[in-house]
Amino acid sequence: MYCLLVVAMVTTGFFSSCDSKAKKVNEAIEDVQDSKEELREAISELNEEYAPFKIEAERKIAANELRIEELRAVVNQPGEKLLDDLRRKRIEELKLKNDALKNKLSAYEKENSDWEVFKREFNHDMNGILESLKDIGKDNKN
């Protein structure tokens, strides 16, 4: 009798453990499917947010390029040579930074890294260039 009770308990345990493994597999499959759906939604959301961001960023980069060309024209006019040489150097540095931003923007489409980090860093760099362009155009003579 005792032996029959042990066999019944082992059999019950065996069947219940098989059921829980199958249940775990089904839950894991559902989790993977949910994750795939969340990924699709995130990519879709990213594409919706990236397009207007890109258009605005390209507009700012183009405005920076125009401002750089204006500053080049001003610096090439006769004036204080030392100041003009320093400004020319700074203008060229800003042009390189602006070109780097343009490349960073186009590279993001290929790599699709963390959107929030990219956006924060890009905006920080863009604001730095904008402030430098404002500062370089000021006449610092007092």
C-alpha positions in Angstrom: 0.0 0.0 0.0 2.8 2.4 0.9 4.6 1.5 -2.3 1.5 2.2 -4.3 1.1 5.6 -2.6 4.8 6.5 -3.5 4.3 5.4 -7.1 1.1 7.6 -7.4 2.9 10.6 -5.9 5.9 10.2 -8.2 3.6 9.8 -11.2 1.6 12.9 -10.3 4.8 14.9 -9.8 6.1 13.7 -13.1 3.0 14.8 -15.0 2.7 18.1 -13.2 6.4 18.9 -13.9 5.9 18.1 -17.6 2.9 20.4 -17.7 4.9 23.3 -16.0 7.8 22.9 -18.5 5.4 23.0 -21.5 3.6 26.0 -19.8 7.0 27.7 -19.4 7.9 27.2 -23.0 4.5 28.6 -24.1 5.0 31.6 -21.9 8.5 32.1 -23.2 7.2 32.0 -26.8 4.5 34.6 -25.9 7.1 36.8 -24.3 9.3 36.6 -27.4 6.3 37.5 -29.6 5.4 40.4 -27.3 9.0 41.7 -27.4 9.0 41.5 -31.2 5.8 43.5 -31.3 7.2 46.1 -28.9 10.3 46.3 -31.1 8.2 46.9 -34.2 6.3 49.6 -32.4 9.5 51.3 -31.1 11.0 51.3 -34.6 7.8 52.7 -36.0 7.8 55.4 -33.3 11.4 56.2 -34.0 10.8 56.6 -37.7 8.0 59.0 -37.0 10.2 61.1 -34.7 13.4 60.9 -36.7 12.1 62.3 -40.0 11.0 65.7 -38.6 14.2 65.8 -36.5 16.3 65.1 -39.5 14.6 67.8 -41.6 15.1 70.4 -38.9 18.7 69.4 -38.3 19.5 69.6 -42.0 17.9 73.1 -42.1 20.1 74.2 -39.2 23.2 72.7 -40.8 22.5 74.5 -44.0 22.0 77.8 -42.1 25.3 77.2 -40.4 27.0 76.6 -43.7 25.5 79.9 -45.0 26.7 81.8 -41.9 30.2 80.3 -42.2 30.4 81.5 -45.8 29.2 85.0 -44.7 31.9 85.0 -42.0 34.5 84.0 -44.5 33.6 86.9 -46.7 33.8 89.3 -43.7 37.2 88.0 -42.6 38.6 88.2 -46.1 38.0 92.0 -46.2 40.9 94.2 -45.2 41.3 94.7 -41.5 43.5 93.6 -38.6 45.5 90.7 -39.9 46.1 89.0 -36.5 42.4 89.1 -35.6 41.4 87.9 -39.1 43.8 85.0 -39.0 42.4 83.9 -35.7 38.9 84.2 -37.0 39.8 82.3 -40.2 41.1 79.4 -38.1 38.1 79.4 -35.9 35.7 79.5 -38.9 37.5 76.5 -40.4 37.1 74.6 -37.1 33.4 75.4 -37.1 33.1 74.3 -40.7 34.7 70.9 -39.8 32.4 70.6 -36.8 29.3 71.4 -38.9 30.4 68.8 -41.5 30.9 66.3 -38.7 27.3 66.9 -37.5 26.1 66.4 -41.1 27.9 63.0 -41.2 26.7 62.1 -37.8 23.1 62.7 -38.9 23.4 60.5 -42.0 25.3 57.8 -40.1 22.5 57.5 -37.5 20.2 56.1 -40.2 22.6 53.2 -40.7 23.4 52.4 -37.1 20.1 53.2 -35.3 21.8 53.6 -31.9 19.9 54.8 -28.8 17.7 57.6 -30.1 17.5 59.6 -26.9 21.3 59.6 -26.4 21.8 60.5 -30.1 19.3 63.3 -30.0 20.7 64.8 -26.8 24.3 64.7 -28.0 23.4 66.0 -31.5 21.4 68.9 -30.0 24.3 69.7 -27.6 26.8 69.8 -30.5 24.5 71.8 -32.7 23.9 74.4 -29.9 27.6 74.6 -29.4 28.2 75.4 -33.0 25.4 78.0 -33.1 26.8 79.8 -30.0 30.3 79.8 -31.5 29.0 81.2 -34.8 27.2 84.0 -32.8 30.4 84.7 -30.8 32.7 84.8 -33.8 30.6 87.3 -35.6 30.7 89.8 -32.7 33.1 92.6 -32.7 35.0 92.2 -29.4 36.5 95.7 -29.4 35.5 97.7 -26.4 
